[in-house]
Amino acid sequence: MKKRFGQMPDGTQAEEVVLQKGTLCCSILTYGGAVRTLTVPDRQGRLTDVVLGMDTLEDYRRQDKYLGALVGRYANRIGGASFVLGEKTYPLAANDGQNHLHGGLAGFDKQVWNIESCTDDTLVLTLHSPDGQEGYPGNLDVRVTYRLDENGLAIDYHAQCDQDTLCNLTNHAYFNLAGQDRPEAAMSQTLQLRARQFTEVDHASIPTGRLLPVAGTPLDFRTPKALGLDSHHPLLAPQGGLDHNFVLDPGAGPAARLVCNETGRVLSVYTDRPGIQVYTANSLCVRGKGGVAYGKRSGVCLETQFFPDAPNHPDWPSSLIRAGETAESTTEFVWETCRP
């Protein structure tokens, strides 16, 4: 089901598409390709919306926290707002201090995507990013498919360019499995990660190049623990909490497992990407759906990705797309419930 969600200043219409499969329901906006709602059952079968979002298009356009959005061309940070490709330096917008963040001043989160096709449980969105947009080389064509089934939501990413370029796409949904209207409960969620290492960062969240062990640090989520960590710890203080990329261990199984013991909701995240950014909404301060005040630590983002600043670390997994090649990736958000 499609419905009008608002109008951009240039007259472009933004739409909201509702997908339904079994008890699961989600709505996606063409503005930013954002997941606006995701309704899942608790252990008693009660349905609740578990992602943070906004009520109007103007609310989305005013906020700068990427709520639910598709992020690109390059998710996360690029240090010094530039990279070298083919012996040429490409300057980018410095929209995070001296660094580049989430695609720049008008990244994919701020654009209206096109609907290629839509069924009851599947939505295909496309976007064309012209050569030079936000400083990136090449005409890039992106297709993102949202697929809802009885177990969860999958996101398929496809990208192709006519020049060598960088592309690192992710979704920036904020999850609160207690319900989007329960911000006080968000940090009681427990998290488990399939990660023995993280990328060390400086005070501006730019990687130093070192991959450090999580063992003996607050970043050790190899066994489940609550998200509400002491933000004064030296590893967390510069970011005000969790805002770190974890290096996923090889092998099968979920990259992340988020649990709300109160409701019994369990979210498992599967991905073919090498990293996952865990962000506990450390600077969030907006009025969300139904007038709910989303403050600091009202949710958690689980952003599957290439490592931040990877273009400036040639020994790390590369986000390079060669001209004419197609880059593909899939992330799955799988739901279940657990007993008390």
VENJOMO-V175016 format. One record per backbone hydrogen bond with DSSP energy under -1.0 kcal/mol. CO is the residue of the C=O (numbers start at 1). NH is the residue of the N-H. E is the energy in kcal/mol with one decimal. If there is no record, write none. Layout:
co->CO nh->NH e->E
co->CO nh->NH e->E
//
This chain:
co->1 nh->18 e->-2.9
co->3 nh->16 e->-3.0
co->6 nh->14 e->-3.1
co->8 nh->11 e->-2.4
co->12 nh->8 e->-3.2
co->14 nh->5 e->-3.3
co->14 nh->6 e->-1.4
co->15 nh->30 e->-2.5
co->16 nh->3 e->-2.0
co->17 nh->28 e->-2.8
co->19 nh->26 e->-2.3
co->21 nh->24 e->-2.0
co->24 nh->21 e->-2.5
co->25 nh->39 e->-3.5
co->26 nh->19 e->-3.5
co->27 nh->36 e->-2.5
co->27 nh->37 e->-1.3
co->28 nh->17 e->-3.2
co->30 nh->113 e->-3.2
co->31 nh->34 e->-1.4
co->32 nh->70 e->-3.0
co->34 nh->29 e->-3.0
co->37 nh->27 e->-1.8
co->38 nh->50 e->-2.8
co->39 nh->25 e->-1.6
co->40 nh->48 e->-2.0
co->42 nh->45 e->-2.1
co->46 nh->42 e->-1.6
co->48 nh->40 e->-2.2
co->49 nh->180 e->-2.9
co->50 nh->176 e->-2.5
co->53 nh->289 e->-1.5
co->56 nh->60 e->-1.8
co->57 nh->61 e->-2.6
co->58 nh->62 e->-1.8
co->59 nh->63 e->-1.7
co->66 nh->69 e->-1.4
co->68 nh->35 e->-2.5
co->69 nh->172 e->-2.7
co->71 nh->170 e->-1.3
co->72 nh->108 e->-1.7
co->73 nh->168 e->-3.5
co->76 nh->102 e->-2.0
co->77 nh->309 e->-2.5
co->78 nh->81 e->-1.6
co->78 nh->100 e->-2.3
co->81 nh->92 e->-3.3
co->83 nh->90 e->-3.3
co->85 nh->88 e->-1.2
co->88 nh->85 e->-2.8
co->90 nh->83 e->-1.3
co->93 nh->95 e->-1.3
co->96 nh->99 e->-1.8
co->99 nh->96 e->-2.1
co->100 nh->78 e->-2.2
co->101 nh->104 e->-2.1
co->107 nh->110 e->-1.9
co->108 nh->111 e->-1.1
co->111 nh->32 e->-3.2
co->114 nh->126 e->-2.4
co->117 nh->124 e->-2.6
co->120 nh->20 e->-2.6
co->121 nh->148 e->-3.0
co->122 nh->119 e->-2.9
co->123 nh->146 e->-3.0
co->124 nh->116 e->-2.7
co->124 nh->117 e->-1.2
co->125 nh->144 e->-2.8
co->126 nh->114 e->-2.9
co->127 nh->142 e->-2.8
co->129 nh->140 e->-2.8
co->130 nh->133 e->-2.2
co->132 nh->135 e->-2.5
co->133 nh->136 e->-1.9
co->136 nh->132 e->-2.5
co->139 nh->162 e->-1.0
co->140 nh->129 e->-3.3
co->141 nh->160 e->-2.0
co->142 nh->127 e->-2.2
co->143 nh->158 e->-2.0
co->144 nh->125 e->-3.1
co->145 nh->156 e->-2.5
co->146 nh->123 e->-2.4
co->147 nh->154 e->-2.9
co->151 nh->335 e->-3.8
co->152 nh->149 e->-2.9
co->153 nh->333 e->-3.3
co->154 nh->147 e->-2.8
co->155 nh->331 e->-2.3
co->156 nh->145 e->-2.4
co->157 nh->329 e->-1.9
co->158 nh->143 e->-2.8
co->159 nh->327 e->-2.9
co->160 nh->141 e->-3.1
co->161 nh->324 e->-3.4
co->165 nh->321 e->-3.0
co->168 nh->75 e->-2.6
co->170 nh->71 e->-2.7
co->172 nh->68 e->-1.7
co->174 nh->52 e->-1.9
co->175 nh->300 e->-1.6
co->176 nh->179 e->-2.0
co->179 nh->182 e->-2.0
co->182 nh->185 e->-2.1
co->183 nh->186 e->-1.2
co->185 nh->188 e->-1.5
co->186 nh->189 e->-1.4
co->187 nh->228 e->-1.7
co->189 nh->227 e->-2.0
co->190 nh->259 e->-2.6
co->191 nh->225 e->-1.4
co->192 nh->257 e->-2.2
co->193 nh->195 e->-1.5
co->194 nh->249 e->-2.9
co->196 nh->214 e->-2.1
co->197 nh->247 e->-2.3
co->198 nh->212 e->-2.5
co->200 nh->208 e->-2.3
co->202 nh->205 e->-2.0
co->206 nh->202 e->-2.1
co->210 nh->200 e->-2.4
co->212 nh->198 e->-2.2
co->214 nh->217 e->-2.0
co->217 nh->220 e->-1.4
co->219 nh->221 e->-1.2
co->221 nh->193 e->-2.9
co->225 nh->191 e->-2.7
co->227 nh->229 e->-2.5
co->230 nh->233 e->-1.6
co->233 nh->236 e->-2.0
co->233 nh->237 e->-2.8
co->236 nh->240 e->-1.2
co->236 nh->241 e->-1.8
co->242 nh->280 e->-2.3
co->244 nh->278 e->-2.6
co->245 nh->199 e->-2.1
co->246 nh->276 e->-1.6
co->255 nh->194 e->-2.3
co->256 nh->269 e->-2.8
co->257 nh->192 e->-1.6
co->258 nh->267 e->-3.1
co->259 nh->190 e->-2.6
co->260 nh->264 e->-2.4
co->263 nh->43 e->-2.7
co->264 nh->338 e->-2.0
co->265 nh->260 e->-2.6
co->266 nh->336 e->-1.7
co->267 nh->258 e->-3.2
co->268 nh->334 e->-3.1
co->269 nh->255 e->-2.9
co->269 nh->256 e->-1.3
co->270 nh->332 e->-2.7
co->274 nh->248 e->-2.4
co->275 nh->305 e->-2.5
co->276 nh->246 e->-2.6
co->277 nh->303 e->-2.5
co->278 nh->244 e->-1.5
co->279 nh->301 e->-2.9
co->281 nh->284 e->-1.1
co->281 nh->297 e->-2.2
co->286 nh->294 e->-2.8
co->288 nh->291 e->-1.9
co->289 nh->292 e->-1.5
co->292 nh->288 e->-3.9
co->294 nh->286 e->-2.1
co->295 nh->298 e->-1.0
co->300 nh->175 e->-2.9
co->301 nh->279 e->-1.8
co->303 nh->277 e->-2.8
co->305 nh->275 e->-1.9
co->307 nh->310 e->-1.6
co->309 nh->312 e->-1.7
co->310 nh->313 e->-2.2
co->313 nh->316 e->-2.4
co->319 nh->167 e->-1.6
co->321 nh->165 e->-2.2
co->322 nh->325 e->-2.3
co->327 nh->159 e->-2.1
co->329 nh->157 e->-3.3
co->331 nh->155 e->-3.1
co->332 nh->270 e->-2.5
co->333 nh->153 e->-2.2
co->334 nh->268 e->-2.8
co->336 nh->266 e->-2.5
//
